[in-house]
Amino acid sequence: MYDSRFEEGTYLSASDFFDSLSGPGPGPSSVMDKALELAAVVTEITAEYDVRNMTPHQIAEMARRLYLANAITIPEYAVLSFQPNLYTQFNYEAVTYQVMQRDAHRPRDFIAAWENHLEVIWRRHPDPASLHLSEQIVDLLQSFEPLDDEGTSLI
């Protein structure tokens, strides 16, 4: 293929030549490859957890792994890693360490907990940023549920 940018007598560096071969940006196939690779990593990580029956330690670990894999954003990671604010009885004035340590090994249904948290926000403190982030977390956790044989969620 002839590229008119490279007329006789012009200087062409090796990097210019290789850039011209690859085009101006990532092609659709490389973007799709990266998306498929990310989906495979997310599936591998989330397959190890049951978001309807996991401990706060497990969800924090899952969030850490997903963040390191660039599968979730820093706000999602921060919210999933710090669980005490899920509970309506959480007192922000309380000593955070004590609250975080209470029943840290008891499995919970984090989808139901976040759905409850979202309802509380709607009723008590409907600020758009909190609502949006909480809705994102519910959607994210729901997307991690295993599918049945027909490709639908098991709930």
N, C-alpha and C positions, 0 to 999 in steps of 0.2 A: 504494500500500500504506500502510495506516494504522499508525503507530507510537505506542503509548499513552504512551511516555515524553515525548512532546511535546504535553502538554495545553495548552489555551488559558491564556494568562497566564504561561507559563513562558518563561524566557530560552533561546534556542537560538542558539548561535554558528554561524558558517559552518563552522568546523572540526568541530563536533559533527554538523552536518547531513551533511557529506561523509563523516565516519566512519561514520555510520549507514547510508549508502548502500553502503559497501564491506564492512561487517560487522566482526566482532571480530578477524579476522586474515586472513592471505593465503588466498585461495580455492584450491581444488584446481587450477584452471586456471593460476593464476599460479605455483604451485609446479611444475607440470608444464612450463610454459613455461621456467622457469629451469633445470630439469633437462635439457630438450631443448637449450637454448642452451649449457649446460655440456658436454653430450655432443658437440655440434657443434664446440665449441672444442677439446676433447680430441682428437677425430678429426682436425681440421685440423692440430693440432700434431704428433701422433704419426704422421701419414701421411708426414711429412718424414723420419722416422727408421726404421732397421731395427734393432730391439733385439737381433737376433742377429748384427749386423755393424756395430758403431759404436765410435767411439773414446771414451775417458774424457771428453774435451772435449765431445763431442756429447751424451753422456748427462747431463753436468752442465748443459749449455745446455737440453736438453729438460726436465730437472727444474726449472730456473729458470723456464722459460716455463709449465710446468704449475702451479707454485706461484703465480706471479703471476696465473694464471687461476683460482685457488682450486680447482684440480682435485686437488691432493694436499696432505697435511698438512705441517707444518713438520718433524716427525721423518722422514717419507718424503723430503722435499726434502733434509734434511741428510745422510741416508744415501746417497741417490743422487748427491749432489754430491761426496762424499768417497769415492773408490773404493778406496784401497789396502787397506782391511780385508777386501776380497773374497778376497784371496789367502792361502792357508794359510801361505806362507813369510813373510808380512808380520811384521816385527819392530817391535812398538810402541815399542821403545827407539830405533829407527833415526831418522834425520833425516827428518821427514815430507816436507819439500820435495823431497828427492832421490828418495824413493819415488814421490811423485806425478808427478814429471817423467819417470820411466823409461817409455819406450815410450808416451808420452801420445798419440801419433798412430796407434798400431797398433789397427786395429779388433778388437773382441772380441765374443763371444757373451755378452751380459750375462745372459741367462736361464740359460744353462748355468753361468756363474760364480756367480750367486746360488743356484742349486740346489746347487752344490758347497759354497758357503759355509754353506748351511742344513744340509747333511749333516755338515760339520765341527762346527758348533755342537751338533748332536744328539749327536755322539760325544764331544766334548771339554768343552764348556761349556754344558750344557743349561739355561741360565737362562730362565725363561718370557718375560721381556720381550724378550730378544734373539731367541728363537724366534718370538715373535708378530710382531715387526717384520720379521724376515727372510722369514717366510711372506707377510706383506703385500706386501713388495717383489717376491717371485716372482710372486704373483698379479697385481700391478699391471703388471709387465713383460709377463707372458703376455697380459694383456688388451690390450696395445698391438700385438700381432702382427696382421698383416693377415689377413683371412679369405679363403678360397677362394670359388669360385662357389656352393658349397653352404652357406656360412655357418659353416664350421668353420675352425679354425686351420690354417695351412699347415704345421705341424710334424708 
